[in-house]
Amino acid sequence: MSGIKFLLDTNVAIGLMKGEVAAIGLRTCLDIPTVGNFLSQVSRIELLGFPGLSADDEVRVQQFLSFCSVV
């Protein structure tokens, strides 16, 4: 057992960053904490490598990643 409680999918991470109702509801329903979650290296690359990512969006992604552990 790895001890990882939540490994967030890229789509869930995007939803949380955008404040989408479905992602917020999932976080609330599963009691997913705001900080201390895990994200795969692949998800990190997908988030930062999105075509047409604006400078503001990149800052938002970097801030989100600062609250996660990349595994």
C-alpha positions, 0 to 999 in steps of 0.5 A, a space after each residue: 500500500 502506497 499511502 496515497 489517498 487521492 491521485 487526481 486525474 488531469 480532468 479532475 485537476 482542470 475542473 478544480 482549477 476552473 471551479 466546475 460544479 461537478 469537480 467541486 461536488 466530487 471533492 466535497 462528496 469524497 472529502 478530498 482535501 484542498 492540499 496534499 493530493 497527488 498528481 501523476 507526472 503525466 498529468 503535470 505534463 498534460 496540464 503544463 503542455 496544453 496547446 495555447 496555454 496563456 501566461 495567466 493559465 500557466 500561473 494558475 496551473 503552477 499554483 495548483 501544482 504547488 499544493 500537490 505532490 507529483 509522483 
